[in-house]
Amino acid sequence: MKGKGGSVYIITNKNNTTLYTGVSSDLISRIIEHKEKIYSQSFTSKYNISKLVYYEQFHSIEEAIAREKQIKAGSRKKKIELIESMNPEWNDLFVEIEKKW
């Protein structure tokens, strides 16, 4: 989602062992940055985290930031439950969102 809206997302590595929760006003561009390791010293680059497994869209970036804080405050178990509620196979959802936008 571009513009005033925002998205919160969870990405993981190939083996689904490490999770990263983030927020962006442009989800596609942000996931591409993760996939291309634009920030080579970042946590996601170091741990090869680029598979989009969960996302939510909001009308404002403020709502997305609030939701990100909520998700980050939760346990790993809660994050896994959230992912599996939307994506039980842990597929890379990037292809899906790329078609939508």
Biotite code that builds the C-alpha atoms (Angstrom):
import biotite.structure as struc

atoms = struc.array([
    struc.Atom([0.000, 0.000, 0.000], chain_id="A", res_id=1, res_name="MET", atom_name="CA", element="C"),
    struc.Atom([1.396, 3.393, -0.978], chain_id="A", res_id=2, res_name="LYS", atom_name="CA", element="C"),
    struc.Atom([0.585, 6.871, 0.254], chain_id="A", res_id=3, res_name="GLY", atom_name="CA", element="C"),
    struc.Atom([-0.795, 7.640, 3.683], chain_id="A", res_id=4, res_name="LYS", atom_name="CA", element="C"),
    struc.Atom([-1.539, 4.014, 4.513], chain_id="A", res_id=5, res_name="GLY", atom_name="CA", element="C"),
    struc.Atom([0.816, 1.488, 5.960], chain_id="A", res_id=6, res_name="GLY", atom_name="CA", element="C"),
    struc.Atom([1.475, -2.197, 6.384], chain_id="A", res_id=7, res_name="SER", atom_name="CA", element="C"),
    struc.Atom([2.889, -4.328, 9.141], chain_id="A", res_id=8, res_name="VAL", atom_name="CA", element="C"),
    struc.Atom([4.634, -7.506, 8.075], chain_id="A", res_id=9, res_name="TYR", atom_name="CA", element="C"),
    struc.Atom([6.496, -10.553, 9.326], chain_id="A", res_id=10, res_name="ILE", atom_name="CA", element="C"),
    struc.Atom([9.336, -12.045, 7.313], chain_id="A", res_id=11, res_name="ILE", atom_name="CA", element="C"),
    struc.Atom([11.442, -15.101, 7.979], chain_id="A", res_id=12, res_name="THR", atom_name="CA", element="C"),
    struc.Atom([14.354, -17.077, 6.572], chain_id="A", res_id=13, res_name="ASN", atom_name="CA", element="C"),
    struc.Atom([14.300, -20.147, 4.336], chain_id="A", res_id=14, res_name="LYS", atom_name="CA", element="C"),
    struc.Atom([13.863, -22.561, 7.261], chain_id="A", res_id=15, res_name="ASN", atom_name="CA", element="C"),
    struc.Atom([11.309, -20.379, 9.114], chain_id="A", res_id=16, res_name="ASN", atom_name="CA", element="C"),
    struc.Atom([13.526, -20.221, 12.201], chain_id="A", res_id=17, res_name="THR", atom_name="CA", element="C"),
    struc.Atom([14.038, -16.474, 12.629], chain_id="A", res_id=18, res_name="THR", atom_name="CA", element="C"),
    struc.Atom([11.198, -13.937, 12.551], chain_id="A", res_id=19, res_name="LEU", atom_name="CA", element="C"),
    struc.Atom([11.336, -10.201, 11.905], chain_id="A", res_id=20, res_name="TYR", atom_name="CA", element="C"),
    struc.Atom([8.389, -7.838, 12.299], chain_id="A", res_id=21, res_name="THR", atom_name="CA", element="C"),
    struc.Atom([8.436, -4.533, 10.445], chain_id="A", res_id=22, res_name="GLY", atom_name="CA", element="C"),
    struc.Atom([6.271, -1.672, 9.221], chain_id="A", res_id=23, res_name="VAL", atom_name="CA", element="C"),
    struc.Atom([6.285, 0.238, 5.944], chain_id="A", res_id=24, res_name="SER", atom_name="CA", element="C"),
    struc.Atom([4.291, 2.754, 3.937], chain_id="A", res_id=25, res_name="SER", atom_name="CA", element="C"),
    struc.Atom([5.333, 0.876, 0.765], chain_id="A", res_id=26, res_name="ASP", atom_name="CA", element="C"),
    struc.Atom([5.292, -2.865, 1.434], chain_id="A", res_id=27, res_name="LEU", atom_name="CA", element="C"),
    struc.Atom([6.479, -4.022, -2.000], chain_id="A", res_id=28, res_name="ILE", atom_name="CA", element="C"),
    struc.Atom([9.508, -1.721, -2.037], chain_id="A", res_id=29, res_name="SER", atom_name="CA", element="C"),
    struc.Atom([10.375, -2.659, 1.533], chain_id="A", res_id=30, res_name="ARG", atom_name="CA", element="C"),
    struc.Atom([10.244, -6.411, 0.864], chain_id="A", res_id=31, res_name="ILE", atom_name="CA", element="C"),
    struc.Atom([12.385, -5.925, -2.252], chain_id="A", res_id=32, res_name="ILE", atom_name="CA", element="C"),
    struc.Atom([14.940, -4.121, -0.052], chain_id="A", res_id=33, res_name="GLU", atom_name="CA", element="C"),
    struc.Atom([14.981, -7.140, 2.270], chain_id="A", res_id=34, res_name="HIS", atom_name="CA", element="C"),
    struc.Atom([15.280, -9.602, -0.627], chain_id="A", res_id=35, res_name="LYS", atom_name="CA", element="C"),
    struc.Atom([18.110, -7.628, -2.281], chain_id="A", res_id=36, res_name="GLU", atom_name="CA", element="C"),
    struc.Atom([19.872, -7.013, 1.048], chain_id="A", res_id=37, res_name="LYS", atom_name="CA", element="C"),
    struc.Atom([20.082, -3.265, 0.379], chain_id="A", res_id=38, res_name="ILE", atom_name="CA", element="C"),
    struc.Atom([21.192, -2.682, 3.975], chain_id="A", res_id=39, res_name="TYR", atom_name="CA", element="C"),
    struc.Atom([24.007, -5.215, 4.166], chain_id="A", res_id=40, res_name="SER", atom_name="CA", element="C"),
    struc.Atom([24.661, -4.737, 7.890], chain_id="A", res_id=41, res_name="GLN", atom_name="CA", element="C"),
    struc.Atom([21.019, -5.089, 8.932], chain_id="A", res_id=42, res_name="SER", atom_name="CA", element="C"),
    struc.Atom([19.618, -7.928, 11.020], chain_id="A", res_id=43, res_name="PHE", atom_name="CA", element="C"),
    struc.Atom([17.573, -9.225, 8.086], chain_id="A", res_id=44, res_name="THR", atom_name="CA", element="C"),
    struc.Atom([20.578, -9.261, 5.766], chain_id="A", res_id=45, res_name="SER", atom_name="CA", element="C"),
    struc.Atom([22.823, -11.024, 8.279], chain_id="A", res_id=46, res_name="LYS", atom_name="CA", element="C"),
    struc.Atom([20.251, -13.765, 8.896], chain_id="A", res_id=47, res_name="TYR", atom_name="CA", element="C"),
    struc.Atom([18.960, -14.077, 5.285], chain_id="A", res_id=48, res_name="ASN", atom_name="CA", element="C"),
    struc.Atom([15.456, -13.016, 6.268], chain_id="A", res_id=49, res_name="ILE", atom_name="CA", element="C"),
    struc.Atom([13.363, -12.091, 3.242], chain_id="A", res_id=50, res_name="SER", atom_name="CA", element="C"),
    struc.Atom([10.389, -14.462, 2.960], chain_id="A", res_id=51, res_name="LYS", atom_name="CA", element="C"),
    struc.Atom([7.139, -12.579, 3.546], chain_id="A", res_id=52, res_name="LEU", atom_name="CA", element="C"),
    struc.Atom([4.858, -14.826, 5.592], chain_id="A", res_id=53, res_name="VAL", atom_name="CA", element="C"),
    struc.Atom([2.372, -12.352, 7.084], chain_id="A", res_id=54, res_name="TYR", atom_name="CA", element="C"),
    struc.Atom([1.099, -8.838, 6.487], chain_id="A", res_id=55, res_name="TYR", atom_name="CA", element="C"),
    struc.Atom([-1.751, -6.507, 7.416], chain_id="A", res_id=56, res_name="GLU", atom_name="CA", element="C"),
    struc.Atom([-2.746, -3.265, 5.710], chain_id="A", res_id=57, res_name="GLN", atom_name="CA", element="C"),
    struc.Atom([-3.976, -0.096, 7.426], chain_id="A", res_id=58, res_name="PHE", atom_name="CA", element="C"),
    struc.Atom([-5.444, 3.225, 6.355], chain_id="A", res_id=59, res_name="HIS", atom_name="CA", element="C"),
    struc.Atom([-2.736, 5.154, 8.208], chain_id="A", res_id=60, res_name="SER", atom_name="CA", element="C"),
    struc.Atom([0.917, 4.542, 8.994], chain_id="A", res_id=61, res_name="ILE", atom_name="CA", element="C"),
    struc.Atom([0.138, 5.373, 12.630], chain_id="A", res_id=62, res_name="GLU", atom_name="CA", element="C"),
    struc.Atom([-2.265, 2.415, 12.814], chain_id="A", res_id=63, res_name="GLU", atom_name="CA", element="C"),
    struc.Atom([0.382, 0.164, 11.246], chain_id="A", res_id=64, res_name="ALA", atom_name="CA", element="C"),
    struc.Atom([3.016, 1.318, 13.749], chain_id="A", res_id=65, res_name="ILE", atom_name="CA", element="C"),
    struc.Atom([0.649, 0.669, 16.666], chain_id="A", res_id=66, res_name="ALA", atom_name="CA", element="C"),
    struc.Atom([-0.052, -2.849, 15.350], chain_id="A", res_id=67, res_name="ARG", atom_name="CA", element="C"),
    struc.Atom([3.679, -3.486, 14.840], chain_id="A", res_id=68, res_name="GLU", atom_name="CA", element="C"),
    struc.Atom([4.308, -2.623, 18.501], chain_id="A", res_id=69, res_name="LYS", atom_name="CA", element="C"),
    struc.Atom([1.494, -4.963, 19.533], chain_id="A", res_id=70, res_name="GLN", atom_name="CA", element="C"),
    struc.Atom([2.922, -7.848, 17.490], chain_id="A", res_id=71, res_name="ILE", atom_name="CA", element="C"),
    struc.Atom([6.487, -7.240, 18.670], chain_id="A", res_id=72, res_name="LYS", atom_name="CA", element="C"),
    struc.Atom([5.313, -7.276, 22.300], chain_id="A", res_id=73, res_name="ALA", atom_name="CA", element="C"),
    struc.Atom([3.811, -10.737, 21.822], chain_id="A", res_id=74, res_name="GLY", atom_name="CA", element="C"),
    struc.Atom([5.578, -14.038, 22.244], chain_id="A", res_id=75, res_name="SER", atom_name="CA", element="C"),
    struc.Atom([7.099, -16.086, 19.449], chain_id="A", res_id=76, res_name="ARG", atom_name="CA", element="C"),
    struc.Atom([4.197, -18.513, 19.881], chain_id="A", res_id=77, res_name="LYS", atom_name="CA", element="C"),
    struc.Atom([1.695, -15.685, 19.265], chain_id="A", res_id=78, res_name="LYS", atom_name="CA", element="C"),
    struc.Atom([3.592, -14.612, 16.125], chain_id="A", res_id=79, res_name="LYS", atom_name="CA", element="C"),
    struc.Atom([3.549, -18.178, 14.810], chain_id="A", res_id=80, res_name="ILE", atom_name="CA", element="C"),
    struc.Atom([-0.200, -18.438, 15.496], chain_id="A", res_id=81, res_name="GLU", atom_name="CA", element="C"),
    struc.Atom([-0.727, -15.145, 13.655], chain_id="A", res_id=82, res_name="LEU", atom_name="CA", element="C"),
    struc.Atom([1.286, -16.335, 10.655], chain_id="A", res_id=83, res_name="ILE", atom_name="CA", element="C"),
    struc.Atom([-0.477, -19.691, 10.536], chain_id="A", res_id=84, res_name="GLU", atom_name="CA", element="C"),
    struc.Atom([-3.914, -18.031, 10.728], chain_id="A", res_id=85, res_name="SER", atom_name="CA", element="C"),
    struc.Atom([-3.192, -16.363, 7.376], chain_id="A", res_id=86, res_name="MET", atom_name="CA", element="C"),
    struc.Atom([-0.553, -18.588, 5.850], chain_id="A", res_id=87, res_name="ASN", atom_name="CA", element="C"),
    struc.Atom([-0.568, -22.143, 7.282], chain_id="A", res_id=88, res_name="PRO", atom_name="CA", element="C"),
    struc.Atom([1.946, -23.372, 4.681], chain_id="A", res_id=89, res_name="GLU", atom_name="CA", element="C"),
    struc.Atom([4.391, -20.513, 5.394], chain_id="A", res_id=90, res_name="TRP", atom_name="CA", element="C"),
    struc.Atom([4.532, -19.632, 1.682], chain_id="A", res_id=91, res_name="ASN", atom_name="CA", element="C"),
    struc.Atom([6.285, -16.486, 0.482], chain_id="A", res_id=92, res_name="ASP", atom_name="CA", element="C"),
    struc.Atom([3.377, -14.065, 0.052], chain_id="A", res_id=93, res_name="LEU", atom_name="CA", element="C"),
    struc.Atom([5.455, -11.576, -1.930], chain_id="A", res_id=94, res_name="PHE", atom_name="CA", element="C"),
    struc.Atom([4.242, -13.025, -5.253], chain_id="A", res_id=95, res_name="VAL", atom_name="CA", element="C"),
    struc.Atom([0.636, -12.545, -4.070], chain_id="A", res_id=96, res_name="GLU", atom_name="CA", element="C"),
    struc.Atom([1.055, -8.912, -3.053], chain_id="A", res_id=97, res_name="ILE", atom_name="CA", element="C"),
    struc.Atom([3.137, -8.060, -6.091], chain_id="A", res_id=98, res_name="GLU", atom_name="CA", element="C"),
    struc.Atom([0.148, -9.046, -8.276], chain_id="A", res_id=99, res_name="LYS", atom_name="CA", element="C"),
    struc.Atom([-2.295, -6.994, -6.152], chain_id="A", res_id=100, res_name="LYS", atom_name="CA", element="C"),
    struc.Atom([-0.409, -3.724, -6.381], chain_id="A", res_id=101, res_name="TRP", atom_name="CA", element="C"),
])
